[in-house]
Amino acid sequence: MGYKICGDMEEIRRKLINKLIVFNVYKNKEQLLNLSLKELENEYKRIQLDSHPHCDTGSIHWTNKKY
């Protein structure tokens, strides 16, 4: 049972690290690997609160083209 929980925690850590890499928060992946799960969660929550939903990753960018 303990192994399953540990495996789930590692999966959560891996997903958070990948999301933080997409947001270009850290220069390299090694910096993120040194953070604990709680620190990764806090960093991700901080970025979610600071970023506007239409500003960067996964958003639609309108362009003004005149035809």
All heavy atoms as TSV, in Angstrom:
chain	resi	resn	atom	element	x	y	z
A	1	MET	N	N	0.832	-1.196	0.000
A	1	MET	CA	C	0.000	0.000	0.000
A	1	MET	C	C	0.872	1.254	0.000
A	1	MET	O	O	0.592	2.191	-0.691
A	1	MET	CB	C	-0.917	-0.038	1.221
A	1	MET	CG	C	-1.817	1.152	1.341
A	1	MET	SD	S	-3.316	0.832	0.420
A	1	MET	CE	C	-4.198	2.306	0.724
A	2	GLY	N	N	1.942	1.278	0.801
A	2	GLY	CA	C	2.810	2.436	0.855
A	2	GLY	C	C	3.481	2.711	-0.474
A	2	GLY	O	O	3.712	3.844	-0.845
A	3	TYR	N	N	3.805	1.676	-1.212
A	3	TYR	CA	C	4.441	1.841	-2.516
A	3	TYR	C	C	3.509	2.540	-3.490
A	3	TYR	O	O	3.927	3.382	-4.263
A	3	TYR	CB	C	4.856	0.475	-3.065
A	3	TYR	CG	C	5.552	0.559	-4.385
A	3	TYR	CD1	C	6.874	0.975	-4.473
A	3	TYR	CD2	C	4.883	0.251	-5.565
A	3	TYR	CE1	C	7.504	1.074	-5.694
A	3	TYR	CE2	C	5.504	0.352	-6.790
A	3	TYR	CZ	C	6.817	0.758	-6.851
A	3	TYR	OH	O	7.426	0.860	-8.055
A	4	LYS	N	N	2.236	2.228	-3.447
A	4	LYS	CA	C	1.244	2.858	-4.329
A	4	LYS	C	C	1.156	4.356	-4.056
A	4	LYS	O	O	1.142	5.162	-4.971
A	4	LYS	CB	C	-0.125	2.189	-4.126
A	4	LYS	CG	C	-1.258	2.822	-4.868
A	4	LYS	CD	C	-1.250	2.482	-6.320
A	4	LYS	CE	C	-2.553	2.948	-6.934
A	4	LYS	NZ	N	-2.374	3.537	-8.220
A	5	ILE	N	N	1.131	4.725	-2.781
A	5	ILE	CA	C	1.059	6.145	-2.415
A	5	ILE	C	C	2.318	6.863	-2.880
A	5	ILE	O	O	2.250	7.945	-3.454
A	5	ILE	CB	C	0.845	6.310	-0.894
A	5	ILE	CG1	C	-0.543	5.795	-0.514
A	5	ILE	CG2	C	1.009	7.764	-0.479
A	5	ILE	CD1	C	-0.789	5.737	0.974
A	6	CYS	N	N	3.464	6.259	-2.676
A	6	CYS	CA	C	4.728	6.865	-3.087
A	6	CYS	C	C	4.769	7.014	-4.609
A	6	CYS	O	O	5.212	8.029	-5.126
A	6	CYS	CB	C	5.891	6.012	-2.598
A	6	CYS	SG	S	7.488	6.774	-2.857
A	7	GLY	N	N	4.291	5.998	-5.322
A	7	GLY	CA	C	4.244	6.072	-6.780
A	7	GLY	C	C	3.315	7.173	-7.256
A	7	GLY	O	O	3.614	7.870	-8.224
A	8	ASP	N	N	2.170	7.320	-6.594
A	8	ASP	CA	C	1.232	8.391	-6.941
A	8	ASP	C	C	1.845	9.758	-6.697
A	8	ASP	O	O	1.659	10.678	-7.488
A	8	ASP	CB	C	-0.064	8.256	-6.144
A	8	ASP	CG	C	-0.895	7.048	-6.562
A	8	ASP	OD1	O	-0.641	6.507	-7.660
A	8	ASP	OD2	O	-1.782	6.657	-5.793
A	9	MET	N	N	2.573	9.898	-5.607
A	9	MET	CA	C	3.220	11.178	-5.293
A	9	MET	C	C	4.275	11.517	-6.341
A	9	MET	O	O	4.400	12.672	-6.743
A	9	MET	CB	C	3.823	11.143	-3.893
A	9	MET	CG	C	2.777	11.136	-2.797
A	9	MET	SD	S	3.451	10.949	-1.153
A	9	MET	CE	C	4.487	12.360	-1.019
A	10	GLU	N	N	5.007	10.520	-6.792
A	10	GLU	CA	C	6.012	10.760	-7.829
A	10	GLU	C	C	5.349	11.153	-9.147
A	10	GLU	O	O	5.863	11.987	-9.879
A	10	GLU	CB	C	6.895	9.524	-8.025
A	10	GLU	CG	C	7.958	9.374	-6.975
A	10	GLU	CD	C	8.895	10.567	-6.924
A	10	GLU	OE1	O	9.364	11.036	-7.986
A	10	GLU	OE2	O	9.160	11.046	-5.806
A	11	GLU	N	N	4.211	10.566	-9.447
A	11	GLU	CA	C	3.465	10.918	-10.654
A	11	GLU	C	C	2.982	12.366	-10.575
A	11	GLU	O	O	3.077	13.119	-11.553
A	11	GLU	CB	C	2.276	9.964	-10.838
A	11	GLU	CG	C	1.443	10.237	-12.056
A	11	GLU	CD	C	2.155	9.932	-13.355
A	11	GLU	OE1	O	3.158	9.192	-13.327
A	11	GLU	OE2	O	1.728	10.456	-14.392
A	12	ILE	N	N	2.495	12.773	-9.417
A	12	ILE	CA	C	2.049	14.156	-9.221
A	12	ILE	C	C	3.230	15.110	-9.367
A	12	ILE	O	O	3.129	16.148	-10.023
A	12	ILE	CB	C	1.370	14.318	-7.849
A	12	ILE	CG1	C	0.048	13.535	-7.829
A	12	ILE	CG2	C	1.117	15.795	-7.536
A	12	ILE	CD1	C	-0.557	13.404	-6.457
A	13	ARG	N	N	4.377	14.757	-8.761
A	13	ARG	CA	C	5.589	15.585	-8.871
A	13	ARG	C	C	5.995	15.741	-10.329
A	13	ARG	O	O	6.311	16.834	-10.799
A	13	ARG	CB	C	6.756	14.951	-8.104
A	13	ARG	CG	C	6.794	15.259	-6.656
A	13	ARG	CD	C	8.066	14.734	-6.005
A	13	ARG	NE	N	9.071	15.789	-6.069
A	13	ARG	CZ	C	10.220	15.700	-6.717
A	13	ARG	NH1	N	10.553	14.620	-7.353
A	13	ARG	NH2	N	11.068	16.708	-6.727
A	14	ARG	N	N	5.983	14.644	-11.077
A	14	ARG	CA	C	6.383	14.659	-12.479
A	14	ARG	C	C	5.465	15.568	-13.300
A	14	ARG	O	O	5.930	16.365	-14.115
A	14	ARG	CB	C	6.370	13.237	-13.047
A	14	ARG	CG	C	6.927	13.131	-14.451
A	14	ARG	CD	C	6.802	11.729	-15.013
A	14	ARG	NE	N	5.433	11.250	-15.078
A	14	ARG	CZ	C	4.543	11.624	-16.005
A	14	ARG	NH1	N	4.870	12.475	-16.932
A	14	ARG	NH2	N	3.314	11.129	-15.999
A	15	LYS	N	N	4.156	15.481	-13.055
A	15	LYS	CA	C	3.204	16.323	-13.784
A	15	LYS	C	C	3.392	17.797	-13.450
A	15	LYS	O	O	3.337	18.660	-14.332
A	15	LYS	CB	C	1.772	15.892	-13.479
A	15	LYS	CG	C	1.396	14.596	-14.148
A	15	LYS	CD	C	-0.023	14.211	-13.842
A	15	LYS	CE	C	-0.400	12.909	-14.519
A	15	LYS	NZ	N	-1.786	12.511	-14.254
A	16	LEU	N	N	3.617	18.101	-12.159
A	16	LEU	CA	C	3.830	19.501	-11.772
A	16	LEU	C	C	5.114	20.046	-12.383
A	16	LEU	O	O	5.156	21.194	-12.838
A	16	LEU	CB	C	3.874	19.625	-10.241
A	16	LEU	CG	C	2.535	19.525	-9.536
A	16	LEU	CD1	C	2.740	19.438	-8.034
A	16	LEU	CD2	C	1.645	20.694	-9.875
A	17	ILE	N	N	6.166	19.240	-12.401
A	17	ILE	CA	C	7.431	19.670	-12.995
A	17	ILE	C	C	7.226	19.966	-14.467
A	17	ILE	O	O	7.689	20.998	-14.977
A	17	ILE	CB	C	8.521	18.606	-12.768
A	17	ILE	CG1	C	8.955	18.623	-11.303
A	17	ILE	CG2	C	9.719	18.828	-13.683
A	17	ILE	CD1	C	9.865	17.491	-10.899
A	18	ASN	N	N	6.508	19.113	-15.172
A	18	ASN	CA	C	6.253	19.349	-16.603
A	18	ASN	C	C	5.444	20.621	-16.823
A	18	ASN	O	O	5.707	21.387	-17.753
A	18	ASN	CB	C	5.550	18.148	-17.225
A	18	ASN	CG	C	6.470	16.959	-17.362
A	18	ASN	OD1	O	7.687	17.098	-17.413
A	18	ASN	ND2	N	5.900	15.776	-17.399
A	19	LYS	N	N	4.456	20.867	-15.969
A	19	LYS	CA	C	3.654	22.083	-16.105
A	19	LYS	C	C	4.485	23.328	-15.830
A	19	LYS	O	O	4.343	24.342	-16.518
A	19	LYS	CB	C	2.461	22.029	-15.158
A	19	LYS	CG	C	1.409	21.042	-15.585
A	19	LYS	CD	C	0.269	20.974	-14.599
A	19	LYS	CE	C	-0.766	19.947	-15.014
A	19	LYS	NZ	N	-1.878	19.870	-14.069
A	20	LEU	N	N	5.354	23.263	-14.831
A	20	LEU	CA	C	6.195	24.418	-14.521
A	20	LEU	C	C	7.207	24.678	-15.629
A	20	LEU	O	O	7.557	25.830	-15.893
A	20	LEU	CB	C	6.897	24.208	-13.175
A	20	LEU	CG	C	5.972	24.263	-11.958
A	20	LEU	CD1	C	6.715	23.837	-10.708
A	20	LEU	CD2	C	5.374	25.642	-11.780
A	21	ILE	N	N	7.668	23.624	-16.276
A	21	ILE	CA	C	8.592	23.799	-17.397
A	21	ILE	C	C	7.877	24.517	-18.549
A	21	ILE	O	O	8.452	25.398	-19.190
A	21	ILE	CB	C	9.154	22.442	-17.845
A	21	ILE	CG1	C	10.150	21.939	-16.795
A	21	ILE	CG2	C	9.833	22.538	-19.210
A	21	ILE	CD1	C	10.624	20.524	-17.021
A	22	VAL	N	N	6.626	24.181	-18.788
A	22	VAL	CA	C	5.857	24.837	-19.854
A	22	VAL	C	C	5.727	26.333	-19.586
A	22	VAL	O	O	5.801	27.149	-20.497
A	22	VAL	CB	C	4.460	24.181	-19.987
A	22	VAL	CG1	C	3.548	25.011	-20.865
A	22	VAL	CG2	C	4.588	22.779	-20.532
A	23	PHE	N	N	5.573	26.713	-18.319
A	23	PHE	CA	C	5.437	28.124	-17.964
A	23	PHE	C	C	6.774	28.855	-17.910
A	23	PHE	O	O	6.817	30.032	-17.594
A	23	PHE	CB	C	4.745	28.263	-16.608
A	23	PHE	CG	C	3.255	28.077	-16.676
A	23	PHE	CD1	C	2.659	26.964	-16.124
A	23	PHE	CD2	C	2.450	29.014	-17.289
A	23	PHE	CE1	C	1.288	26.786	-16.176
A	23	PHE	CE2	C	1.080	28.857	-17.353
A	23	PHE	CZ	C	0.497	27.732	-16.796
A	24	ASN	N	N	7.874	28.166	-18.212
A	24	ASN	CA	C	9.219	28.758	-18.206
A	24	ASN	C	C	9.552	29.414	-16.872
A	24	ASN	O	O	10.107	30.510	-16.836
A	24	ASN	CB	C	9.376	29.766	-19.339
A	24	ASN	CG	C	9.344	29.106	-20.681
A	24	ASN	OD1	O	9.878	28.021	-20.860
A	24	ASN	ND2	N	8.688	29.743	-21.624
A	25	VAL	N	N	9.210	28.750	-15.781
A	25	VAL	CA	C	9.471	29.298	-14.453
A	25	VAL	C	C	10.938	29.163	-14.094
A	25	VAL	O	O	11.548	30.089	-13.567
A	25	VAL	CB	C	8.607	28.585	-13.394
A	25	VAL	CG1	C	8.939	29.053	-12.006
A	25	VAL	CG2	C	7.143	28.805	-13.691
A	26	TYR	N	N	11.513	28.032	-14.406
A	26	TYR	CA	C	12.897	27.761	-14.040
A	26	TYR	C	C	13.733	27.555	-15.298
A	26	TYR	O	O	13.234	27.144	-16.333
A	26	TYR	CB	C	12.976	26.506	-13.158
A	26	TYR	CG	C	12.418	26.736	-11.779
A	26	TYR	CD1	C	11.075	26.529	-11.504
A	26	TYR	CD2	C	13.232	27.176	-10.752
A	26	TYR	CE1	C	10.554	26.746	-10.244
A	26	TYR	CE2	C	12.728	27.396	-9.487
A	26	TYR	CZ	C	11.392	27.183	-9.239
A	26	TYR	OH	O	10.889	27.399	-7.998
A	27	LYS	N	N	15.022	27.819	-15.170
A	27	LYS	CA	C	15.929	27.697	-16.305
A	27	LYS	C	C	16.124	26.240	-16.725
A	27	LYS	O	O	16.213	25.933	-17.888
A	27	LYS	CB	C	17.297	28.302	-15.957
A	27	LYS	CG	C	17.242	29.769	-15.633
A	27	LYS	CD	C	17.074	30.585	-16.874
A	27	LYS	CE	C	17.127	32.050	-16.521
A	27	LYS	NZ	N	16.583	32.893	-17.520
A	28	ASN	N	N	16.230	25.346	-15.732
A	28	ASN	CA	C	16.447	23.940	-16.072
A	28	ASN	C	C	15.648	23.016	-15.162
A	28	ASN	O	O	15.154	23.414	-14.113
A	28	ASN	CB	C	17.933	23.583	-16.025
A	28	ASN	CG	C	18.553	23.879	-14.684
A	28	ASN	OD1	O	17.878	23.950	-13.682
A	28	ASN	ND2	N	19.863	24.051	-14.672
A	29	LYS	N	N	15.533	21.780	-15.588
A	29	LYS	CA	C	14.723	20.795	-14.884
A	29	LYS	C	C	15.347	20.394	-13.543
A	29	LYS	O	O	14.630	20.035	-12.616
A	29	LYS	CB	C	14.559	19.563	-15.779
A	29	LYS	CG	C	13.531	18.593	-15.308
A	29	LYS	CD	C	13.320	17.499	-16.340
A	29	LYS	CE	C	12.249	16.550	-15.884
A	29	LYS	NZ	N	11.957	15.544	-16.907
A	30	GLU	N	N	16.657	20.496	-13.428
A	30	GLU	CA	C	17.339	20.099	-12.193
A	30	GLU	C	C	16.898	20.944	-11.002
A	30	GLU	O	O	16.809	20.456	-9.891
A	30	GLU	CB	C	18.863	20.171	-12.359
A	30	GLU	CG	C	19.453	19.096	-13.243
A	30	GLU	CD	C	19.225	19.357	-14.716
A	30	GLU	OE1	O	19.122	20.545	-15.117
A	30	GLU	OE2	O	19.132	18.381	-15.478
A	31	GLN	N	N	16.605	22.215	-11.245
A	31	GLN	CA	C	16.123	23.081	-10.172
A	31	GLN	C	C	14.794	22.579	-9.630
A	31	GLN	O	O	14.554	22.599	-8.437
A	31	GLN	CB	C	15.958	24.512	-10.666
A	31	GLN	CG	C	17.247	25.218	-10.962
A	31	GLN	CD	C	17.002	26.588	-11.550
A	31	GLN	OE1	O	16.133	26.743	-12.408
A	31	GLN	NE2	N	17.757	27.565	-11.087
A	32	LEU	N	N	13.941	22.121	-10.514
A	32	LEU	CA	C	12.627	21.630	-10.103
A	32	LEU	C	C	12.727	20.280	-9.407
A	32	LEU	O	O	11.957	19.992	-8.495
A	32	LEU	CB	C	11.708	21.517	-11.316
A	32	LEU	CG	C	11.344	22.841	-11.971
A	32	LEU	CD1	C	10.619	22.601	-13.271
A	32	LEU	CD2	C	10.506	23.684	-11.038
A	33	LEU	N	N	13.661	19.457	-9.824
A	33	LEU	CA	C	13.818	18.140	-9.201
A	33	LEU	C	C	14.253	18.240	-7.744
A	33	LEU	O	O	14.013	17.327	-6.962
A	33	LEU	CB	C	14.817	17.297	-9.993
A	33	LEU	CG	C	14.354	16.875	-11.383
A	33	LEU	CD1	C	15.498	16.208	-12.135
A	33	LEU	CD2	C	13.158	15.951	-11.294
A	34	ASN	N	N	14.872	19.358	-7.376
A	34	ASN	CA	C	15.328	19.548	-5.998
A	34	ASN	C	C	14.225	20.025	-5.060
A	34	ASN	O	O	14.414	20.036	-3.854
A	34	ASN	CB	C	16.494	20.541	-5.957
A	34	ASN	CG	C	17.726	19.971	-6.605
A	34	ASN	OD1	O	17.948	18.771	-6.583
A	34	ASN	ND2	N	18.525	20.828	-7.199
A	35	LEU	N	N	13.074	20.424	-5.620
A	35	LEU	CA	C	11.974	20.912	-4.792
A	35	LEU	C	C	11.112	19.757	-4.291
A	35	LEU	O	O	10.956	18.741	-4.966
A	35	LEU	CB	C	11.100	21.876	-5.591
A	35	LEU	CG	C	11.768	23.162	-6.070
A	35	LEU	CD1	C	10.796	23.974	-6.896
A	35	LEU	CD2	C	12.285	23.968	-4.906
A	36	SER	N	N	10.529	19.940	-3.111
A	36	SER	CA	C	9.620	18.937	-2.567
A	36	SER	C	C	8.268	19.037	-3.269
A	36	SER	O	O	7.991	20.004	-3.986
A	36	SER	CB	C	9.440	19.145	-1.062
A	36	SER	OG	O	8.719	20.336	-0.822
A	37	LEU	N	N	7.417	18.056	-3.042
A	37	LEU	CA	C	6.086	18.058	-3.647
A	37	LEU	C	C	5.299	19.280	-3.202
A	37	LEU	O	O	4.651	19.948	-4.013
A	37	LEU	CB	C	5.329	16.774	-3.289
A	37	LEU	CG	C	3.902	16.668	-3.802
A	37	LEU	CD1	C	3.853	16.754	-5.314
A	37	LEU	CD2	C	3.260	15.383	-3.324
A	38	LYS	N	N	5.364	19.609	-1.930
A	38	LYS	CA	C	4.632	20.775	-1.407
A	38	LYS	C	C	5.139	22.067	-2.045
A	38	LYS	O	O	4.352	22.952	-2.389
A	38	LYS	CB	C	4.781	20.824	0.121
A	38	LYS	CG	C	3.899	21.848	0.766
A	38	LYS	CD	C	2.457	21.487	0.570
A	38	LYS	CE	C	1.559	22.446	1.298
A	38	LYS	NZ	N	0.161	22.211	0.994
A	39	GLU	N	N	6.464	22.179	-2.212
A	39	GLU	CA	C	7.029	23.374	-2.849
A	39	GLU	C	C	6.592	23.477	-4.311
A	39	GLU	O	O	6.282	24.570	-4.799
A	39	GLU	CB	C	8.550	23.341	-2.762
A	39	GLU	CG	C	9.080	23.540	-1.365
A	39	GLU	CD	C	10.564	23.281	-1.247
A	39	GLU	OE1	O	11.077	22.405	-1.970
A	39	GLU	OE2	O	11.207	23.953	-0.423
A	40	LEU	N	N	6.538	22.343	-5.006
A	40	LEU	CA	C	6.072	22.341	-6.394
A	40	LEU	C	C	4.609	22.751	-6.485
A	40	LEU	O	O	4.222	23.531	-7.355
A	40	LEU	CB	C	6.260	20.957	-7.012
A	40	LEU	CG	C	7.699	20.531	-7.301
A	40	LEU	CD1	C	7.754	19.055	-7.653
A	40	LEU	CD2	C	8.299	21.376	-8.397
A	41	GLU	N	N	3.793	22.226	-5.565
A	41	GLU	CA	C	2.378	22.584	-5.549
A	41	GLU	C	C	2.193	24.074	-5.296
A	41	GLU	O	O	1.387	24.733	-5.950
A	41	GLU	CB	C	1.637	21.780	-4.491
A	41	GLU	CG	C	1.467	20.320	-4.831
A	41	GLU	CD	C	0.891	19.506	-3.693
A	41	GLU	OE1	O	0.987	19.937	-2.526
A	41	GLU	OE2	O	0.346	18.427	-3.977
A	42	ASN	N	N	2.944	24.611	-4.339
A	42	ASN	CA	C	2.842	26.037	-4.028
A	42	ASN	C	C	3.284	26.902	-5.205
A	42	ASN	O	O	2.657	27.924	-5.506
A	42	ASN	CB	C	3.667	26.376	-2.788
A	42	ASN	CG	C	3.056	25.817	-1.527
A	42	ASN	OD1	O	1.867	25.505	-1.468
A	42	ASN	ND2	N	3.872	25.656	-0.503
A	43	GLU	N	N	4.352	26.510	-5.871
A	43	GLU	CA	C	4.838	27.261	-7.020
A	43	GLU	C	C	3.817	27.241	-8.151
A	43	GLU	O	O	3.546	28.258	-8.786
A	43	GLU	CB	C	6.166	26.657	-7.494
A	43	GLU	CG	C	6.886	27.470	-8.519
A	43	GLU	CD	C	7.411	28.776	-7.974
A	43	GLU	OE1	O	7.651	28.883	-6.763
A	43	GLU	OE2	O	7.566	29.715	-8.779
A	44	TYR	N	N	3.203	26.088	-8.389
A	44	TYR	CA	C	2.194	25.972	-9.446
A	44	TYR	C	C	0.963	26.814	-9.115
A	44	TYR	O	O	0.426	27.511	-9.987
A	44	TYR	CB	C	1.816	24.511	-9.656
A	44	TYR	CG	C	0.841	24.306	-10.779
A	44	TYR	CD1	C	1.216	24.539	-12.099
A	44	TYR	CD2	C	-0.463	23.913	-10.523
A	44	TYR	CE1	C	0.321	24.372	-13.135
A	44	TYR	CE2	C	-1.365	23.735	-11.560
A	44	TYR	CZ	C	-0.967	23.965	-12.863
A	44	TYR	OH	O	-1.863	23.811	-13.882
A	45	LYS	N	N	0.530	26.793	-7.864
A	45	LYS	CA	C	-0.623	27.610	-7.454
A	45	LYS	C	C	-0.326	29.092	-7.611
A	45	LYS	O	O	-1.179	29.866	-8.042
A	45	LYS	CB	C	-1.010	27.292	-6.015
A	45	LYS	CG	C	-1.689	25.955	-5.860
A	45	LYS	CD	C	-2.001	25.664	-4.416
A	45	LYS	CE	C	-2.546	24.255	-4.255
A	45	LYS	NZ	N	-2.772	23.908	-2.849
A	46	ARG	N	N	0.896	29.499	-7.273
A	46	ARG	CA	C	1.292	30.897	-7.398
A	46	ARG	C	C	1.240	31.333	-8.859
A	46	ARG	O	O	0.735	32.407	-9.196
A	46	ARG	CB	C	2.700	31.113	-6.844
A	46	ARG	CG	C	3.155	32.569	-6.902
A	46	ARG	CD	C	4.595	32.722	-6.482
A	46	ARG	NE	N	5.515	32.056	-7.375
A	46	ARG	CZ	C	5.943	32.568	-8.535
A	46	ARG	NH1	N	5.510	33.732	-8.942
A	46	ARG	NH2	N	6.794	31.909	-9.288
A	47	ILE	N	N	1.714	30.485	-9.746
A	47	ILE	CA	C	1.715	30.815	-11.171
A	47	ILE	C	C	0.292	30.886	-11.709
A	47	ILE	O	O	-0.032	31.758	-12.510
A	47	ILE	CB	C	2.548	29.795	-11.951
A	47	ILE	CG1	C	4.012	30.013	-11.616
A	47	ILE	CG2	C	2.324	29.909	-13.449
A	47	ILE	CD1	C	4.910	28.945	-12.120
A	48	GLN	N	N	-0.557	29.971	-11.270
A	48	GLN	CA	C	-1.942	29.996	-11.714
A	48	GLN	C	C	-2.637	31.274	-11.288
A	48	GLN	O	O	-3.437	31.831	-12.037
A	48	GLN	CB	C	-2.703	28.791	-11.167
A	48	GLN	CG	C	-2.458	27.519	-11.926
A	48	GLN	CD	C	-3.346	26.404	-11.429
A	48	GLN	OE1	O	-3.569	26.269	-10.236
A	48	GLN	NE2	N	-3.845	25.611	-12.343
A	49	LEU	N	N	-2.346	31.751	-10.084
A	49	LEU	CA	C	-2.970	32.978	-9.605
A	49	LEU	C	C	-2.431	34.210	-10.321
A	49	LEU	O	O	-3.153	35.175	-10.535
A	49	LEU	CB	C	-2.761	33.119	-8.095
A	49	LEU	CG	C	-3.503	32.109	-7.229
A	49	LEU	CD1	C	-3.096	32.280	-5.763
A	49	LEU	CD2	C	-5.003	32.260	-7.371
A	50	ASP	N	N	-1.138	34.173	-10.685
A	50	ASP	CA	C	-0.504	35.328	-11.314
A	50	ASP	C	C	-0.784	35.444	-12.803
A	50	ASP	O	O	-0.748	36.544	-13.353
A	50	ASP	CB	C	1.012	35.280	-11.109
A	50	ASP	CG	C	1.401	35.550	-9.669
A	50	ASP	OD1	O	0.541	36.038	-8.908
A	50	ASP	OD2	O	2.555	35.260	-9.303
A	51	SER	N	N	-1.047	34.335	-13.463
A	51	SER	CA	C	-1.174	34.388	-14.920
A	51	SER	C	C	-2.628	34.592	-15.340
A	51	SER	O	O	-3.549	34.067	-14.732
A	51	SER	CB	C	-0.619	33.120	-15.545
A	51	SER	OG	O	-1.391	32.009	-15.159
A	52	HIS	N	N	-2.784	35.347	-16.379
A	52	HIS	CA	C	-4.098	35.591	-16.954
A	52	HIS	C	C	-4.448	34.406	-17.856
A	52	HIS	O	O	-3.582	33.907	-18.569
A	52	HIS	CB	C	-4.070	36.890	-17.758
A	52	HIS	CG	C	-5.414	37.311	-18.219
A	52	HIS	ND1	N	-5.947	36.882	-19.402
A	52	HIS	CD2	C	-6.345	38.120	-17.658
A	52	HIS	CE1	C	-7.143	37.407	-19.559
A	52	HIS	NE2	N	-7.402	38.166	-18.518
A	53	PRO	N	N	-5.689	33.947	-17.868
A	53	PRO	CA	C	-6.021	32.750	-18.635
A	53	PRO	C	C	-5.872	32.886	-20.149
A	53	PRO	O	O	-5.811	31.903	-20.847
A	53	PRO	CB	C	-7.483	32.485	-18.270
A	53	PRO	CG	C	-8.003	33.756	-17.747
A	53	PRO	CD	C	-6.837	34.474	-17.144
A	54	HIS	N	N	-5.797	34.107	-20.655
A	54	HIS	CA	C	-5.707	34.291	-22.102
A	54	HIS	C	C	-4.364	34.850	-22.544
A	54	HIS	O	O	-4.252	35.361	-23.647
A	54	HIS	CB	C	-6.809	35.246	-22.575
A	54	HIS	CG	C	-8.171	34.775	-22.219
A	54	HIS	ND1	N	-8.767	33.700	-22.818
A	54	HIS	CD2	C	-9.051	35.210	-21.294
A	54	HIS	CE1	C	-9.962	33.501	-22.292
A	54	HIS	NE2	N	-10.158	34.404	-21.359
A	55	CYS	N	N	-3.349	34.739	-21.698
A	55	CYS	CA	C	-2.115	35.438	-22.032
A	55	CYS	C	C	-1.049	34.565	-22.673
A	55	CYS	O	O	-0.258	35.051	-23.446
A	55	CYS	CB	C	-1.536	36.115	-20.801
A	55	CYS	SG	S	-0.979	34.961	-19.551
A	56	ASP	N	N	-0.989	33.261	-22.382
A	56	ASP	CA	C	0.179	32.542	-22.862
A	56	ASP	C	C	-0.160	31.127	-23.301
A	56	ASP	O	O	-0.724	30.925	-24.358
A	56	ASP	CB	C	1.239	32.522	-21.765
A	56	ASP	CG	C	2.615	32.182	-22.277
A	56	ASP	OD1	O	2.833	32.276	-23.491
A	56	ASP	OD2	O	3.461	31.812	-21.468
A	57	THR	N	N	0.133	30.161	-22.516
A	57	THR	CA	C	0.057	28.760	-22.885
A	57	THR	C	C	-1.384	28.307	-23.096
A	57	THR	O	O	-2.221	28.469	-22.241
A	57	THR	CB	C	0.699	27.893	-21.795
A	57	THR	OG1	O	1.995	28.388	-21.543
A	57	THR	CG2	C	0.775	26.448	-22.203
A	58	GLY	N	N	-1.650	27.724	-24.238
A	58	GLY	CA	C	-2.956	27.166	-24.519
A	58	GLY	C	C	-4.039	28.172	-24.833
A	58	GLY	O	O	-5.211	27.835	-24.842
A	59	SER	N	N	-3.667	29.386	-25.073
A	59	SER	CA	C	-4.689	30.397	-25.322
A	59	SER	C	C	-4.771	30.713	-26.811
A	59	SER	O	O	-3.878	30.419	-27.589
A	59	SER	CB	C	-4.378	31.674	-24.543
A	59	SER	OG	O	-3.159	32.211	-24.976
A	60	ILE	N	N	-5.849	31.351	-27.173
A	60	ILE	CA	C	-6.035	31.784	-28.555
A	60	ILE	C	C	-5.497	33.203	-28.667
A	60	ILE	O	O	-5.830	34.073	-27.868
A	60	ILE	CB	C	-7.531	31.767	-28.936
A	60	ILE	CG1	C	-8.077	30.351	-28.853
A	60	ILE	CG2	C	-7.739	32.367	-30.317
A	60	ILE	CD1	C	-9.581	30.267	-29.028
A	61	HIS	N	N	-4.660	33.428	-29.638
A	61	HIS	CA	C	-4.107	34.761	-29.858
A	61	HIS	C	C	-4.728	35.341	-31.122
A	61	HIS	O	O	-4.594	34.782	-32.203
A	61	HIS	CB	C	-2.583	34.702	-29.996
A	61	HIS	CG	C	-1.895	34.242	-28.763
A	61	HIS	ND1	N	-1.670	35.062	-27.695
A	61	HIS	CD2	C	-1.424	33.040	-28.400
A	61	HIS	CE1	C	-1.064	34.397	-26.735
A	61	HIS	NE2	N	-0.911	33.144	-27.135
A	62	TRP	N	N	-5.410	36.459	-30.964
A	62	TRP	CA	C	-6.033	37.120	-32.091
A	62	TRP	C	C	-4.999	37.970	-32.811
A	62	TRP	O	O	-4.151	38.592	-32.200
A	62	TRP	CB	C	-7.172	38.023	-31.621
A	62	TRP	CG	C	-8.292	37.247	-31.021
A	62	TRP	CD1	C	-8.474	36.982	-29.704
A	62	TRP	CD2	C	-9.350	36.622	-31.714
A	62	TRP	NE1	N	-9.598	36.224	-29.523
A	62	TRP	CE2	C	-10.156	35.981	-30.745
A	62	TRP	CE3	C	-9.709	36.510	-33.045
A	62	TRP	CZ2	C	-11.289	35.275	-31.093
A	62	TRP	CZ3	C	-10.849	35.805	-33.374
A	62	TRP	CH2	C	-11.621	35.195	-32.414
A	63	THR	N	N	-5.107	38.004	-34.111
A	63	THR	CA	C	-4.249	38.887	-34.884
A	63	THR	C	C	-5.131	39.794	-35.716
A	63	THR	O	O	-6.201	39.386	-36.177
A	63	THR	CB	C	-3.310	38.085	-35.806
A	63	THR	OG1	O	-4.091	37.277	-36.675
A	63	THR	CG2	C	-2.364	37.209	-35.013
A	64	ASN	N	N	-4.685	40.998	-35.885
A	64	ASN	CA	C	-5.440	41.959	-36.696
A	64	ASN	C	C	-4.841	41.982	-38.094
A	64	ASN	O	O	-3.822	42.604	-38.345
A	64	ASN	CB	C	-5.360	43.360	-36.082
A	64	ASN	CG	C	-6.109	43.433	-34.776
A	64	ASN	OD1	O	-7.113	42.756	-34.613
A	64	ASN	ND2	N	-5.645	44.255	-33.868
A	65	LYS	N	N	-5.473	41.274	-38.992
A	65	LYS	CA	C	-5.013	41.242	-40.378
A	65	LYS	C	C	-6.046	41.955	-41.253
A	65	LYS	O	O	-7.235	41.743	-41.117
A	65	LYS	CB	C	-4.849	39.794	-40.865
A	65	LYS	CG	C	-3.722	39.069	-40.207
A	65	LYS	CD	C	-3.556	37.691	-40.818
A	65	LYS	CE	C	-2.388	36.997	-40.182
A	65	LYS	NZ	N	-2.201	35.643	-40.725
A	66	LYS	N	N	-5.551	42.769	-42.104
A	66	LYS	CA	C	-6.427	43.466	-43.043
A	66	LYS	C	C	-6.286	42.802	-44.387
A	66	LYS	O	O	-5.190	42.629	-44.898
A	66	LYS	CB	C	-6.064	44.931	-43.107
A	66	LYS	CG	C	-6.285	45.613	-41.789
A	66	LYS	CD	C	-6.084	47.081	-41.898
A	66	LYS	CE	C	-6.367	47.664	-40.524
A	66	LYS	NZ	N	-6.586	49.068	-40.548
A	67	TYR	N	N	-7.396	42.417	-44.937
A	67	TYR	CA	C	-7.396	41.740	-46.222
A	67	TYR	C	C	-7.789	42.661	-47.325
A	67	TYR	O	O	-8.538	43.527	-47.278
A	67	TYR	CB	C	-8.355	40.531	-46.192
A	67	TYR	CG	C	-7.910	39.488	-45.216
A	67	TYR	CD1	C	-8.478	39.389	-43.964
A	67	TYR	CD2	C	-6.906	38.589	-45.567
A	67	TYR	CE1	C	-8.073	38.413	-43.072
A	67	TYR	CE2	C	-6.500	37.614	-44.674
A	67	TYR	CZ	C	-7.085	37.527	-43.425
A	67	TYR	OH	O	-6.677	36.570	-42.554
